[in-house]
Amino acid sequence: MITTNPILNELGGNPLAGMQDLANELRAEGTSLHDFAIGDPDEPTPPFIRRALVDDLGPVSRYPTVLGRPQLREAVADWFAHRHGVHLDPATQVLPTAGSKEAVCHLPLAVLDASGDRRHVLWGDPGYPVYGRGAVLAGGVSDPVVLDHEGGWLLTLADLDAERLERACIAWVNYPHNPTGATADLGWYREQLAVAREYDILLASDECYQEVWFDEPAPSVLEACDGDFTGVLAVVSLSKRSGMTGYRSGAMAGDAELMQRLRFLRTTVGTASQDFVQAAAVAAWQDQEHVDERRAVFDAKRRVVLPFLDEAGLQVSGSQATFYVWFRAPGGDDAAYAKALLDERIIVSPGGAFGPGGRGWCRLALVPTVEGCRAAVRRWGEAIAAGRLPR
Ligand SMILES: Cc1ncc(COP(=O)(O)O)c(C=O)c1O
């Protein structure tokens, strides 16, 4: 019998799979659902981005390079300059990615010494599980730090004891945050950077929700660097910003030496963004108007959902940015409340699916249209009024 990698068993399955299976069964029976589960909104990719891809699709398609087109790295660097006031060298401090997920997952392979004594990767729980999984795949240790409502769902490195910090090689932060929608300010980034540098930890910031803000623009970790990006990496994506989840396009920016190692790793793995996707990506990074329009659409959905939760007496936490809304499950059992909502044909994610730190909370992804959100909250309100759902 062939062998298989036992680490794959350690990773566990998709924690949201159970709910999705139930939902799929209902769909197969012809039941229509209000689906707030997966972070992949219904809004179309802007036509000019689609057009840029199609126009670039020639008869011959060659291997793309890991460095990608210079225009793409320049477009990313220009975006960082306009949006964050950060000046990057597109030749050495920017690398395109095939979405941010693979970049997050692959990073430890370039950083983590599996035979050394600094094999831990810190990340916030609840959180995106790929930070921990990438660590384990690279022979390291996933070291989730439990976040909470009282702490604003912020990961504060200074709160960890020195031994824990000394074991870590990477600290992932992710603001605006999935699943809570919490945000971090520039002062917080500066504090994390100081601790990370003191302990020689790579501060890696997953900024894929950077453009989905409502009160004030979310800062980037790179703003906290004052021009010295040593030991710092930001990962950005067009998935949420431009409605391009299917294109798989993002970028990494920061420490030039790390970028060289990543370039070598990624050439070895063969992870490069497809050439025609790069053409669409250049168009997307160069345009801000469609981003503002998308933000307005998410804002309209929030203006349907947030007042409803408030009137229904459901406690909202975080939820300042992203298209997620995070609320406390009445009765304290997130899985039970998500199941009860599914009985009402409304699908949400139980917070425990994002790690033990998410237990007792639920996440709504504002995926349906504004009208779909209205219909869902009507139904939800009726179920509460009829006593089928607890307050
Ligand atoms: C926190 C976080 N990071 C990264 C990703 C991956 O996004 P993509 O690979 O589409 O850029 C997601 C996707 O939902 C996410 O929630």
The ligand as a Gaussian input file, in Angstrom:
#p B3LYP/6-31G(d) Opt

LIG

0 1
 C       -8.947000      36.218000       6.222000
 C       -8.845000      35.675000       4.852000
 N       -7.646000      35.622000       4.267000
 C       -7.493000      35.144000       3.024000
 C       -8.582000      34.691000       2.305000
 C       -8.352000      34.141000       0.921000
 O       -8.811000      35.011000      -0.038000
 P       -8.309000      34.938000      -1.562000
 O       -7.439000      33.723000      -1.681000
 O       -9.533000      34.834000      -2.357000
 O       -7.527000      36.183000      -1.784000
 C       -9.851000      34.728000       2.865000
 C      -11.007000      34.228000       2.105000
 O      -12.139000      34.280000       2.489000
 C       -9.991000      35.235000       4.174000
 O      -11.183000      35.314000       4.773000

